[in-house]
Amino acid sequence: MNNNNTLNKWIDLVSVQDIDGVVNMYAEDGVLLGTYSDKVRIGKDDIRVYFEEFLLKKPEGSVVDSTTHYVLEKFYIINGFYDFKIEDQSKSKKQVVHARFTFVFENREGDFKILSHHSSIIP
């Protein structure tokens, strides 16, 4: 799977709130620094806890811009910006959140998994 397809797959899974699909994109020892969290989440169980909360906001994501760097054939890094439409506190309307991201993907037995993911709101 090429880098754009991998990132788009993650965006699509988040946007339809497919928690199993999202979590399965991460490596067993993957790390997540989530947009709405002050914790370093390590491993799929901890990452699942984050997405259980985040996906309740019914996010709809789109990539605004990204750049990819390849490290040998085993790793690639994608940095960029994405927007998420999320439900506000009252769940009556959606607000747009602009965020920046870094994903590190590692080839694990022929399948690229998210080894590290950082996301934060653009100040």
Summary of the structure (lengths in Angstrom):
residues: 123
radius of gyration: 13.8
end to end distance: 32.4
largest distance: 46.9
contacts: 335
relative contact order: 0.20
helix: 27%
strand: 50%
